Amino acid sequence: MVEKNSDESREVCKICTELTYGTWRKQENWTPLTIKSEQGTYFTDSNGKSYLDLSAQLMCSNLGHGNKKIRQAIDDQLNKLEYVQPGYATEIRAEVALLLKEVLPSSLTKYFFGASGTEANEAAIKTVRMFFQKERKTKIISNYNSYHGSTSGSISLTGDFRRIPVDTYYSVSGIVHSIPPYCYRCPLKLKFPECNLACADYNQYLIRNEGNIGGMIIEPVTGTNGVIVPPDGYLQRIREITRENDVLLITDEVMSGWGRTGKWFAVDNWDVKPDILTTAKGITGAYLPLSLMATSKRIADYFEENYFAHGHTYEAHPVSLAAAKAAISEYKERNLIERSRELGKKLGKRLDEIKNRHKSVGDVRSIGLFGAVELVRDREKKTPFNAYEEKIEGMPLMTDKIAKKAMEQGVYVNNWMNHFVIAPPLVITEEDLTKGLDTLDDCLRLSDNEVA
């Protein structure tokens, strides 16, 4: 039976690699694992081996796998109204809008639904530029070390290396990059709090000297690029600067929203009220594609008498909205926002222990059930193991080796350039969280052995 499953798996893999694209990689040597089923915080391959999901797949399966209420809600909506073009009103659209009003920051009063975080950020770009078209304030600030999507506008916002291969022929104009609040690797070589938030204040200089800045987009907690938790006061200072200069503040909560940081949205940790908030992933627990751009009343009022030049065929898709309604209910009824905050304290404590135990760990960061372990070849010099050029060339990274070893031991952890993202489903048990961290702890001996 095992051999039969192996043959089936090889055939599925062969078809997928020959006929479909693997993302963010050269296509040669791509041999993906074939996944057959999932349940709770585990997923199972075609040979029957199960893996603990320590990163909620791409930090999106916040409610775990196989949630019966969400599946039933999808089923019920399919039997009632599977699709209607977005020019019509639907009961589920109204119900989700009312639920969003309860959980979003109070500054946000009107919503646009899409299918992905990328689409939400594209909508935000267009909204800023439409809003300020008379003033011609079309430029948008985005931080380096950020990720906002893969289409032309959102990849232009992106501040990491994924922008570089397409920068000369695919990007849009009017994007200005700024200094991220990355204290461990401060671009200004300063230390908090003596720095007095120079990385935030630089944006005041940038706005006044660049000219025509209409918006600034930030990840309140940086996601794939290392779970960078901003220093105290950073987001508040950014809000002050944008407000003083009449610049719309966009917070990208595609990854940091929906309980991930121990609050409904990451900005709630600092009581910051954005003009626009974008999100996706956890809005349905990844059961179906859905994204959201939420805007302030000021923006909503503007479009009462001005043309909103944006839309999608699958905007406000009834079945995706049904999944969102069920997901929001699950977050509330199971107290998962509070649970993320409380279990996050244990995650933070354990990450500190891992840092103290491994000489290849340069830094650990966490907020709620959102953490990162950053590797270095030399702690004193903070020398990373790998550079982005190696990633683009398809060379094996140190984090690849460790993640592979963890998979062999039955634990999946998302790895990037020189760090791991620890972001399990919010429903994970304390026992399984400990199991996953124990496995990563053990596998880090591989990087310890290569420390200078």
TORKOL-4160 file (C-alpha; in steps of 0.2 Angstrom, whole numbers, padded with zeros to 4 digits, m for minus):
452
<pt num="1" X="0000" Y="0000" Z="0000"/>
<pt num="2" X="0014" Y="0012" Z="0004"/>
<pt num="3" X="0022" Y="0008" Z="m0013"/>
<pt num="4" X="0006" Y="0012" Z="m0022"/>
<pt num="5" X="0004" Y="0029" Z="m0013"/>
<pt num="6" X="0022" Y="0033" Z="m0017"/>
<pt num="7" X="0019" Y="0029" Z="m0036"/>
<pt num="8" X="0003" Y="0040" Z="m0035"/>
<pt num="9" X="0013" Y="0054" Z="m0026"/>
<pt num="10" X="0026" Y="0053" Z="m0039"/>
<pt num="11" X="0014" Y="0055" Z="m0053"/>
<pt num="12" X="0005" Y="0069" Z="m0045"/>
<pt num="13" X="0021" Y="0078" Z="m0042"/>
<pt num="14" X="0027" Y="0075" Z="m0060"/>
<pt num="15" X="0011" Y="0083" Z="m0067"/>
<pt num="16" X="0012" Y="0098" Z="m0055"/>
<pt num="17" X="0030" Y="0101" Z="m0059"/>
<pt num="18" X="0028" Y="0099" Z="m0078"/>
<pt num="19" X="0011" Y="0108" Z="m0080"/>
<pt num="20" X="0011" Y="0121" Z="m0066"/>
<pt num="21" X="0023" Y="0134" Z="m0060"/>
<pt num="22" X="0031" Y="0134" Z="m0043"/>
<pt num="23" X="0031" Y="0151" Z="m0035"/>
<pt num="24" X="0047" Y="0162" Z="m0031"/>
<pt num="25" X="0059" Y="0149" Z="m0038"/>
<pt num="26" X="0068" Y="0142" Z="m0053"/>
<pt num="27" X="0057" Y="0128" Z="m0059"/>
<pt num="28" X="0071" Y="0115" Z="m0061"/>
<pt num="29" X="0073" Y="0103" Z="m0046"/>
<pt num="30" X="0056" Y="0108" Z="m0039"/>
<pt num="31" X="0049" Y="0091" Z="m0031"/>
<pt num="32" X="0035" Y="0096" Z="m0020"/>
<pt num="33" X="0028" Y="0085" Z="m0007"/>
<pt num="34" X="0010" Y="0078" Z="m0011"/>
<pt num="35" X="m0002" Y="0082" Z="0003"/>
<pt num="36" X="m0018" Y="0072" Z="0004"/>
<pt num="37" X="m0027" Y="0078" Z="0020"/>
<pt num="38" X="m0027" Y="0089" Z="0035"/>
<pt num="39" X="m0035" Y="0090" Z="0052"/>
<pt num="40" X="m0033" Y="0102" Z="0067"/>
<pt num="41" X="m0015" Y="0108" Z="0067"/>
<pt num="42" X="m0008" Y="0093" Z="0056"/>
<pt num="43" X="m0008" Y="0089" Z="0038"/>
<pt num="44" X="m0004" Y="0072" Z="0030"/>
<pt num="45" X="0006" Y="0067" Z="0014"/>
<pt num="46" X="0002" Y="0054" Z="0002"/>
<pt num="47" X="0012" Y="0041" Z="0012"/>
<pt num="48" X="0002" Y="0044" Z="0027"/>
<pt num="49" X="0015" Y="0054" Z="0037"/>
<pt num="50" X="0008" Y="0068" Z="0047"/>
<pt num="51" X="0016" Y="0085" Z="0050"/>
<pt num="52" X="0013" Y="0098" Z="0064"/>
<pt num="53" X="0009" Y="0114" Z="0056"/>
<pt num="54" X="0020" Y="0127" Z="0066"/>
<pt num="55" X="0017" Y="0141" Z="0054"/>
<pt num="56" X="m0001" Y="0140" Z="0049"/>
<pt num="57" X="0005" Y="0136" Z="0031"/>
<pt num="58" X="0009" Y="0153" Z="0024"/>
<pt num="59" X="0004" Y="0161" Z="0041"/>
<pt num="60" X="m0014" Y="0160" Z="0035"/>
<pt num="61" X="m0023" Y="0145" Z="0043"/>
<pt num="62" X="m0026" Y="0154" Z="0059"/>
<pt num="63" X="m0041" Y="0142" Z="0063"/>
<pt num="64" X="m0032" Y="0126" Z="0059"/>
<pt num="65" X="m0038" Y="0113" Z="0047"/>
<pt num="66" X="m0054" Y="0104" Z="0045"/>
<pt num="67" X="m0065" Y="0117" Z="0054"/>
<pt num="68" X="m0083" Y="0110" Z="0053"/>
<pt num="69" X="m0092" Y="0126" Z="0056"/>
<pt num="70" X="m0083" Y="0135" Z="0041"/>
<pt num="71" X="m0085" Y="0120" Z="0030"/>
<pt num="72" X="m0104" Y="0119" Z="0034"/>
<pt num="73" X="m0106" Y="0138" Z="0031"/>
<pt num="74" X="m0097" Y="0136" Z="0014"/>
<pt num="75" X="m0109" Y="0121" Z="0010"/>
<pt num="76" X="m0125" Y="0131" Z="0016"/>
<pt num="77" X="m0120" Y="0146" Z="0005"/>
<pt num="78" X="m0117" Y="0136" Z="m0010"/>
<pt num="79" X="m0134" Y="0128" Z="m0009"/>
<pt num="80" X="m0142" Y="0145" Z="m0006"/>
<pt num="81" X="m0133" Y="0158" Z="m0018"/>
<pt num="82" X="m0116" Y="0153" Z="m0025"/>
<pt num="83" X="m0112" Y="0168" Z="m0035"/>
<pt num="84" X="m0120" Y="0185" Z="m0041"/>
<pt num="85" X="m0111" Y="0199" Z="m0049"/>
<pt num="86" X="m0105" Y="0212" Z="m0036"/>
<pt num="87" X="m0117" Y="0226" Z="m0042"/>
<pt num="88" X="m0130" Y="0217" Z="m0032"/>
<pt num="89" X="m0133" Y="0217" Z="m0013"/>
<pt num="90" X="m0133" Y="0200" Z="m0004"/>
<pt num="91" X="m0138" Y="0195" Z="0014"/>
<pt num="92" X="m0121" Y="0188" Z="0017"/>
<pt num="93" X="m0112" Y="0204" Z="0011"/>
<pt num="94" X="m0122" Y="0214" Z="0024"/>
<pt num="95" X="m0119" Y="0202" Z="0038"/>
<pt num="96" X="m0100" Y="0202" Z="0036"/>
<pt num="97" X="m0100" Y="0221" Z="0034"/>
<pt num="98" X="m0109" Y="0222" Z="0051"/>
<pt num="99" X="m0097" Y="0210" Z="0059"/>
<pt num="100" X="m0082" Y="0219" Z="0052"/>
<pt num="101" X="m0089" Y="0235" Z="0060"/>
<pt num="102" X="m0087" Y="0226" Z="0077"/>
<pt num="103" X="m0069" Y="0221" Z="0076"/>
<pt num="104" X="m0060" Y="0233" Z="0065"/>
<pt num="105" X="m0052" Y="0249" Z="0072"/>
<pt num="106" X="m0066" Y="0262" Z="0074"/>
<pt num="107" X="m0058" Y="0274" Z="0061"/>
<pt num="108" X="m0063" Y="0262" Z="0047"/>
<pt num="109" X="m0081" Y="0263" Z="0041"/>
<pt num="110" X="m0082" Y="0256" Z="0023"/>
<pt num="111" X="m0076" Y="0240" Z="0015"/>
<pt num="112" X="m0070" Y="0233" Z="m0002"/>
<pt num="113" X="m0068" Y="0215" Z="m0004"/>
<pt num="114" X="m0056" Y="0206" Z="m0016"/>
<pt num="115" X="m0048" Y="0189" Z="m0017"/>
<pt num="116" X="m0030" Y="0191" Z="m0010"/>
<pt num="117" X="m0019" Y="0203" Z="0000"/>
<pt num="118" X="m0011" Y="0208" Z="m0016"/>
<pt num="119" X="m0028" Y="0214" Z="m0023"/>
<pt num="120" X="m0031" Y="0223" Z="m0007"/>
<pt num="121" X="m0015" Y="0233" Z="m0008"/>
<pt num="122" X="m0018" Y="0237" Z="m0026"/>
<pt num="123" X="m0035" Y="0244" Z="m0021"/>
<pt num="124" X="m0026" Y="0254" Z="m0008"/>
<pt num="125" X="m0014" Y="0262" Z="m0020"/>
<pt num="126" X="m0028" Y="0266" Z="m0032"/>
<pt num="127" X="m0038" Y="0273" Z="m0018"/>
<pt num="128" X="m0025" Y="0285" Z="m0012"/>
<pt num="129" X="m0021" Y="0291" Z="m0030"/>
<pt num="130" X="m0040" Y="0294" Z="m0034"/>
<pt num="131" X="m0042" Y="0303" Z="m0017"/>
<pt num="132" X="m0028" Y="0315" Z="m0020"/>
<pt num="133" X="m0030" Y="0316" Z="m0039"/>
<pt num="134" X="m0034" Y="0335" Z="m0039"/>
<pt num="135" X="m0019" Y="0339" Z="m0028"/>
<pt num="136" X="m0008" Y="0327" Z="m0038"/>
<pt num="137" X="m0002" Y="0318" Z="m0022"/>
<pt num="138" X="0002" Y="0302" Z="m0031"/>
<pt num="139" X="0018" Y="0296" Z="m0022"/>
<pt num="140" X="0017" Y="0282" Z="m0008"/>
<pt num="141" X="0030" Y="0278" Z="0005"/>
<pt num="142" X="0034" Y="0260" Z="0009"/>
<pt num="143" X="0048" Y="0253" Z="0020"/>
<pt num="144" X="0062" Y="0242" Z="0014"/>
<pt num="145" X="0062" Y="0225" Z="0021"/>
<pt num="146" X="0043" Y="0224" Z="0018"/>
<pt num="147" X="0032" Y="0213" Z="0007"/>
<pt num="148" X="0015" Y="0219" Z="0000"/>
<pt num="149" X="0011" Y="0207" Z="m0015"/>
<pt num="150" X="0017" Y="0202" Z="m0032"/>
<pt num="151" X="0007" Y="0212" Z="m0045"/>
<pt num="152" X="0014" Y="0228" Z="m0053"/>
<pt num="153" X="0009" Y="0240" Z="m0039"/>
<pt num="154" X="0011" Y="0229" Z="m0024"/>
<pt num="155" X="0028" Y="0222" Z="m0029"/>
<pt num="156" X="0033" Y="0240" Z="m0032"/>
<pt num="157" X="0028" Y="0244" Z="m0014"/>
<pt num="158" X="0038" Y="0228" Z="m0008"/>
<pt num="159" X="0054" Y="0233" Z="0000"/>
<pt num="160" X="0063" Y="0216" Z="m0001"/>
<pt num="161" X="0073" Y="0207" Z="m0014"/>
<pt num="162" X="0057" Y="0200" Z="m0023"/>
<pt num="163" X="0055" Y="0217" Z="m0031"/>
<pt num="164" X="0073" Y="0217" Z="m0039"/>
<pt num="165" X="0071" Y="0204" Z="m0053"/>
<pt num="166" X="0056" Y="0213" Z="m0061"/>
<pt num="167" X="0060" Y="0231" Z="m0055"/>
<pt num="168" X="0066" Y="0238" Z="m0072"/>
<pt num="169" X="0051" Y="0233" Z="m0082"/>
<pt num="170" X="0036" Y="0228" Z="m0071"/>
<pt num="171" X="0035" Y="0241" Z="m0057"/>
<pt num="172" X="0024" Y="0257" Z="m0056"/>
<pt num="173" X="0031" Y="0274" Z="m0053"/>
<pt num="174" X="0029" Y="0285" Z="m0038"/>
<pt num="175" X="0034" Y="0273" Z="m0024"/>
<pt num="176" X="0047" Y="0279" Z="m0012"/>
<pt num="177" X="0056" Y="0267" Z="0000"/>
<pt num="178" X="0060" Y="0272" Z="0018"/>
<pt num="179" X="0069" Y="0265" Z="0034"/>
<pt num="180" X="0061" Y="0250" Z="0042"/>
<pt num="181" X="0060" Y="0249" Z="0062"/>
<pt num="182" X="0072" Y="0234" Z="0062"/>
<pt num="183" X="0081" Y="0237" Z="0078"/>
<pt num="184" X="0092" Y="0222" Z="0077"/>
<pt num="185" X="0099" Y="0227" Z="0061"/>
<pt num="186" X="0096" Y="0246" Z="0062"/>
<pt num="187" X="0101" Y="0254" Z="0045"/>
<pt num="188" X="0106" Y="0270" Z="0054"/>
<pt num="189" X="0117" Y="0260" Z="0066"/>
<pt num="190" X="0108" Y="0267" Z="0081"/>
<pt num="191" X="0101" Y="0259" Z="0097"/>
<pt num="192" X="0083" Y="0261" Z="0104"/>
<pt num="193" X="0078" Y="0271" Z="0114"/>
<pt num="194" X="0093" Y="0282" Z="0113"/>
<pt num="195" X="0089" Y="0284" Z="0094"/>
<pt num="196" X="0073" Y="0293" Z="0098"/>
<pt num="197" X="0064" Y="0284" Z="0084"/>
<pt num="198" X="0075" Y="0292" Z="0070"/>
<pt num="199" X="0068" Y="0279" Z="0058"/>
<pt num="200" X="0051" Y="0286" Z="0060"/>
<pt num="201" X="0056" Y="0304" Z="0060"/>
<pt num="202" X="0065" Y="0301" Z="0044"/>
<pt num="203" X="0048" Y="0300" Z="0036"/>
<pt num="204" X="0045" Y="0318" Z="0040"/>
<pt num="205" X="0060" Y="0323" Z="0031"/>
<pt num="206" X="0056" Y="0312" Z="0016"/>
<pt num="207" X="0038" Y="0319" Z="0015"/>
<pt num="208" X="0044" Y="0337" Z="0015"/>
<pt num="209" X="0058" Y="0335" Z="0003"/>
<pt num="210" X="0051" Y="0322" Z="m0009"/>
<pt num="211" X="0035" Y="0331" Z="m0012"/>
<pt num="212" X="0017" Y="0325" Z="m0018"/>
<pt num="213" X="0017" Y="0311" Z="m0005"/>
<pt num="214" X="m0001" Y="0305" Z="m0004"/>
<pt num="215" X="0000" Y="0289" Z="0006"/>
<pt num="216" X="0012" Y="0278" Z="0017"/>
<pt num="217" X="0010" Y="0259" Z="0019"/>
<pt num="218" X="0017" Y="0249" Z="0033"/>
<pt num="219" X="0016" Y="0232" Z="0040"/>
<pt num="220" X="0012" Y="0236" Z="0059"/>
<pt num="221" X="0022" Y="0220" Z="0062"/>
<pt num="222" X="0033" Y="0215" Z="0048"/>
<pt num="223" X="0028" Y="0198" Z="0042"/>
<pt num="224" X="0038" Y="0186" Z="0031"/>
<pt num="225" X="0054" Y="0197" Z="0032"/>
<pt num="226" X="0056" Y="0193" Z="0050"/>
<pt num="227" X="0042" Y="0197" Z="0062"/>
<pt num="228" X="0049" Y="0214" Z="0065"/>
<pt num="229" X="0040" Y="0221" Z="0081"/>
<pt num="230" X="0042" Y="0240" Z="0080"/>
<pt num="231" X="0049" Y="0248" Z="0096"/>
<pt num="232" X="0037" Y="0257" Z="0107"/>
<pt num="233" X="0031" Y="0274" Z="0100"/>
<pt num="234" X="0036" Y="0270" Z="0082"/>
<pt num="235" X="0018" Y="0267" Z="0075"/>
<pt num="236" X="0012" Y="0282" Z="0085"/>
<pt num="237" X="0025" Y="0293" Z="0078"/>
<pt num="238" X="0021" Y="0288" Z="0060"/>
<pt num="239" X="0003" Y="0291" Z="0063"/>
<pt num="240" X="0007" Y="0309" Z="0070"/>
<pt num="241" X="0019" Y="0312" Z="0055"/>
<pt num="242" X="0006" Y="0306" Z="0042"/>
<pt num="243" X="m0008" Y="0316" Z="0050"/>
<pt num="244" X="0002" Y="0332" Z="0051"/>
<pt num="245" X="0006" Y="0331" Z="0032"/>
<pt num="246" X="m0011" Y="0325" Z="0026"/>
<pt num="247" X="m0004" Y="0308" Z="0021"/>
<pt num="248" X="m0015" Y="0293" Z="0021"/>
<pt num="249" X="m0009" Y="0280" Z="0033"/>
<pt num="250" X="m0011" Y="0262" Z="0026"/>
<pt num="251" X="m0008" Y="0247" Z="0037"/>
<pt num="252" X="m0005" Y="0231" Z="0029"/>
<pt num="253" X="m0012" Y="0218" Z="0041"/>
<pt num="254" X="m0013" Y="0203" Z="0028"/>
<pt num="255" X="m0002" Y="0193" Z="0040"/>
<pt num="256" X="m0003" Y="0202" Z="0056"/>
<pt num="257" X="m0022" Y="0203" Z="0058"/>
<pt num="258" X="m0035" Y="0191" Z="0065"/>
<pt num="259" X="m0028" Y="0188" Z="0082"/>
<pt num="260" X="m0011" Y="0184" Z="0076"/>
<pt num="261" X="m0003" Y="0197" Z="0088"/>
<pt num="262" X="m0015" Y="0194" Z="0102"/>
<pt num="263" X="m0026" Y="0208" Z="0096"/>
<pt num="264" X="m0039" Y="0208" Z="0082"/>
<pt num="265" X="m0027" Y="0218" Z="0072"/>
<pt num="266" X="m0009" Y="0222" Z="0076"/>
<pt num="267" X="m0012" Y="0241" Z="0076"/>
<pt num="268" X="m0023" Y="0238" Z="0091"/>
<pt num="269" X="m0008" Y="0234" Z="0102"/>
<pt num="270" X="m0003" Y="0253" Z="0100"/>
<pt num="271" X="m0020" Y="0260" Z="0098"/>
<pt num="272" X="m0016" Y="0267" Z="0081"/>
<pt num="273" X="m0031" Y="0272" Z="0069"/>
<pt num="274" X="m0026" Y="0270" Z="0051"/>
<pt num="275" X="m0035" Y="0278" Z="0036"/>
<pt num="276" X="m0034" Y="0262" Z="0026"/>
<pt num="277" X="m0032" Y="0244" Z="0032"/>
<pt num="278" X="m0029" Y="0230" Z="0021"/>
<pt num="279" X="m0030" Y="0211" Z="0026"/>
<pt num="280" X="m0033" Y="0194" Z="0019"/>
<pt num="281" X="m0027" Y="0177" Z="0025"/>
<pt num="282" X="m0035" Y="0174" Z="0042"/>
<pt num="283" X="m0051" Y="0183" Z="0037"/>
<pt num="284" X="m0057" Y="0166" Z="0032"/>
<pt num="285" X="m0044" Y="0156" Z="0040"/>
<pt num="286" X="m0038" Y="0152" Z="0022"/>
<pt num="287" X="m0053" Y="0141" Z="0019"/>
<pt num="288" X="m0057" Y="0152" Z="0004"/>
<pt num="289" X="m0049" Y="0167" Z="m0005"/>
<pt num="290" X="m0055" Y="0184" Z="0002"/>
<pt num="291" X="m0047" Y="0200" Z="0006"/>
<pt num="292" X="m0052" Y="0217" Z="0012"/>
<pt num="293" X="m0048" Y="0235" Z="0010"/>
<pt num="294" X="m0056" Y="0245" Z="0024"/>
<pt num="295" X="m0056" Y="0264" Z="0023"/>
<pt num="296" X="m0060" Y="0279" Z="0034"/>
<pt num="297" X="m0076" Y="0290" Z="0033"/>
<pt num="298" X="m0066" Y="0304" Z="0026"/>
<pt num="299" X="m0062" Y="0293" Z="0011"/>
<pt num="300" X="m0079" Y="0285" Z="0010"/>
<pt num="301" X="m0087" Y="0302" Z="0009"/>
<pt num="302" X="m0076" Y="0308" Z="m0005"/>
<pt num="303" X="m0082" Y="0294" Z="m0016"/>
<pt num="304" X="m0100" Y="0299" Z="m0013"/>
<pt num="305" X="m0098" Y="0312" Z="m0027"/>
<pt num="306" X="m0082" Y="0305" Z="m0035"/>
<pt num="307" X="m0080" Y="0290" Z="m0046"/>
<pt num="308" X="m0073" Y="0274" Z="m0038"/>
<pt num="309" X="m0063" Y="0267" Z="m0052"/>
<pt num="310" X="m0060" Y="0249" Z="m0046"/>
<pt num="311" X="m0068" Y="0232" Z="m0046"/>
<pt num="312" X="m0067" Y="0213" Z="m0048"/>
<pt num="313" X="m0078" Y="0200" Z="m0055"/>
<pt num="314" X="m0076" Y="0190" Z="m0038"/>
<pt num="315" X="m0078" Y="0205" Z="m0027"/>
<pt num="316" X="m0089" Y="0201" Z="m0012"/>
<pt num="317" X="m0090" Y="0183" Z="m0017"/>
<pt num="318" X="m0105" Y="0176" Z="m0007"/>
<pt num="319" X="m0096" Y="0159" Z="m0003"/>
<pt num="320" X="m0080" Y="0167" Z="0003"/>
<pt num="321" X="m0090" Y="0179" Z="0013"/>
<pt num="322" X="m0099" Y="0165" Z="0021"/>
<pt num="323" X="m0082" Y="0157" Z="0026"/>
<pt num="324" X="m0077" Y="0174" Z="0034"/>
<pt num="325" X="m0094" Y="0175" Z="0044"/>
<pt num="326" X="m0090" Y="0158" Z="0051"/>
<pt num="327" X="m0072" Y="0162" Z="0054"/>
<pt num="328" X="m0076" Y="0178" Z="0064"/>
<pt num="329" X="m0088" Y="0168" Z="0074"/>
<pt num="330" X="m0075" Y="0155" Z="0078"/>
<pt num="331" X="m0063" Y="0169" Z="0084"/>
<pt num="332" X="m0076" Y="0176" Z="0095"/>
<pt num="333" X="m0084" Y="0160" Z="0102"/>
<pt num="334" X="m0067" Y="0151" Z="0106"/>
<pt num="335" X="m0059" Y="0167" Z="0113"/>
<pt num="336" X="m0045" Y="0164" Z="0101"/>
<pt num="337" X="m0039" Y="0182" Z="0102"/>
<pt num="338" X="m0036" Y="0181" Z="0120"/>
<pt num="339" X="m0029" Y="0164" Z="0118"/>
<pt num="340" X="m0016" Y="0170" Z="0106"/>
<pt num="341" X="m0010" Y="0183" Z="0118"/>
<pt num="342" X="m0009" Y="0171" Z="0133"/>
<pt num="343" X="m0001" Y="0157" Z="0123"/>
<pt num="344" X="0010" Y="0170" Z="0115"/>
<pt num="345" X="0019" Y="0173" Z="0132"/>
<pt num="346" X="0024" Y="0155" Z="0133"/>
<pt num="347" X="0031" Y="0156" Z="0115"/>
<pt num="348" X="0041" Y="0172" Z="0119"/>
<pt num="349" X="0048" Y="0164" Z="0134"/>
<pt num="350" X="0053" Y="0148" Z="0125"/>
<pt num="351" X="0061" Y="0158" Z="0110"/>
<pt num="352" X="0072" Y="0167" Z="0123"/>
<pt num="353" X="0078" Y="0150" Z="0129"/>
<pt num="354" X="0081" Y="0144" Z="0112"/>
<pt num="355" X="0092" Y="0160" Z="0109"/>
<pt num="356" X="0102" Y="0157" Z="0124"/>
<pt num="357" X="0105" Y="0139" Z="0120"/>
<pt num="358" X="0111" Y="0141" Z="0102"/>
<pt num="359" X="0126" Y="0152" Z="0096"/>
<pt num="360" X="0119" Y="0152" Z="0079"/>
<pt num="361" X="0103" Y="0162" Z="0084"/>
<pt num="362" X="0106" Y="0180" Z="0083"/>
<pt num="363" X="0089" Y="0187" Z="0088"/>
<pt num="364" X="0072" Y="0181" Z="0092"/>
<pt num="365" X="0056" Y="0191" Z="0092"/>
<pt num="366" X="0038" Y="0188" Z="0095"/>
<pt num="367" X="0021" Y="0196" Z="0099"/>
<pt num="368" X="0006" Y="0185" Z="0102"/>
<pt num="369" X="0008" Y="0169" Z="0092"/>
<pt num="370" X="0019" Y="0177" Z="0079"/>
<pt num="371" X="0037" Y="0174" Z="0082"/>
<pt num="372" X="0054" Y="0173" Z="0072"/>
<pt num="373" X="0071" Y="0165" Z="0075"/>
<pt num="374" X="0085" Y="0174" Z="0066"/>
<pt num="375" X="0101" Y="0164" Z="0062"/>
<pt num="376" X="0118" Y="0172" Z="0061"/>
<pt num="377" X="0135" Y="0165" Z="0057"/>
<pt num="378" X="0144" Y="0177" Z="0069"/>
<pt num="379" X="0134" Y="0184" Z="0084"/>
<pt num="380" X="0145" Y="0198" Z="0087"/>
<pt num="381" X="0146" Y="0204" Z="0069"/>
<pt num="382" X="0128" Y="0199" Z="0066"/>
<pt num="383" X="0134" Y="0190" Z="0050"/>
<pt num="384" X="0119" Y="0181" Z="0041"/>
<pt num="385" X="0122" Y="0164" Z="0034"/>
<pt num="386" X="0115" Y="0168" Z="0016"/>
<pt num="387" X="0111" Y="0183" Z="0005"/>
<pt num="388" X="0096" Y="0186" Z="m0006"/>
<pt num="389" X="0107" Y="0183" Z="m0022"/>
<pt num="390" X="0109" Y="0165" Z="m0016"/>
<pt num="391" X="0090" Y="0163" Z="m0014"/>
<pt num="392" X="0087" Y="0170" Z="m0032"/>
<pt num="393" X="0100" Y="0158" Z="m0039"/>
<pt num="394" X="0091" Y="0143" Z="m0030"/>
<pt num="395" X="0106" Y="0139" Z="m0019"/>
<pt num="396" X="0102" Y="0129" Z="m0003"/>
<pt num="397" X="0100" Y="0140" Z="0012"/>
<pt num="398" X="0105" Y="0136" Z="0030"/>
<pt num="399" X="0086" Y="0138" Z="0035"/>
<pt num="400" X="0082" Y="0126" Z="0020"/>
<pt num="401" X="0093" Y="0113" Z="0028"/>
<pt num="402" X="0085" Y="0115" Z="0046"/>
<pt num="403" X="0067" Y="0116" Z="0039"/>
<pt num="404" X="0070" Y="0099" Z="0029"/>
<pt num="405" X="0077" Y="0091" Z="0045"/>
<pt num="406" X="0062" Y="0097" Z="0055"/>
<pt num="407" X="0050" Y="0090" Z="0042"/>
<pt num="408" X="0059" Y="0073" Z="0043"/>
<pt num="409" X="0054" Y="0074" Z="0062"/>
<pt num="410" X="0036" Y="0078" Z="0057"/>
<pt num="411" X="0036" Y="0097" Z="0060"/>
<pt num="412" X="0033" Y="0110" Z="0046"/>
<pt num="413" X="0040" Y="0128" Z="0050"/>
<pt num="414" X="0041" Y="0142" Z="0037"/>
<pt num="415" X="0058" Y="0147" Z="0033"/>
<pt num="416" X="0065" Y="0162" Z="0024"/>
<pt num="417" X="0082" Y="0170" Z="0020"/>
<pt num="418" X="0090" Y="0168" Z="0037"/>
<pt num="419" X="0075" Y="0166" Z="0049"/>
<pt num="420" X="0060" Y="0155" Z="0053"/>
<pt num="421" X="0042" Y="0161" Z="0056"/>
<pt num="422" X="0033" Y="0153" Z="0071"/>
<pt num="423" X="0015" Y="0157" Z="0068"/>
<pt num="424" X="0005" Y="0141" Z="0072"/>
<pt num="425" X="m0014" Y="0140" Z="0070"/>
<pt num="426" X="m0022" Y="0150" Z="0085"/>
<pt num="427" X="m0030" Y="0133" Z="0090"/>
<pt num="428" X="m0014" Y="0124" Z="0093"/>
<pt num="429" X="m0012" Y="0115" Z="0110"/>
<pt num="430" X="0001" Y="0120" Z="0122"/>
<pt num="431" X="0008" Y="0102" Z="0120"/>
<pt num="432" X="0009" Y="0104" Z="0102"/>
<pt num="433" X="0017" Y="0121" Z="0103"/>
<pt num="434" X="0030" Y="0114" Z="0114"/>
<pt num="435" X="0033" Y="0099" Z="0103"/>
<pt num="436" X="0036" Y="0110" Z="0088"/>
<pt num="437" X="0048" Y="0121" Z="0097"/>
<pt num="438" X="0057" Y="0106" Z="0104"/>
<pt num="439" X="0060" Y="0100" Z="0086"/>
<pt num="440" X="0066" Y="0117" Z="0080"/>
<pt num="441" X="0077" Y="0118" Z="0095"/>
<pt num="442" X="0085" Y="0101" Z="0091"/>
<pt num="443" X="0087" Y="0105" Z="0073"/>
<pt num="444" X="0097" Y="0121" Z="0076"/>
<pt num="445" X="0112" Y="0111" Z="0080"/>
<pt num="446" X="0115" Y="0110" Z="0061"/>
<pt num="447" X="0117" Y="0129" Z="0061"/>
<pt num="448" X="0127" Y="0129" Z="0077"/>
<pt num="449" X="0140" Y="0117" Z="0069"/>
<pt num="450" X="0143" Y="0130" Z="0055"/>
<pt num="451" X="0145" Y="0145" Z="0067"/>
<pt num="452" X="0162" Y="0154" Z="0064"/>
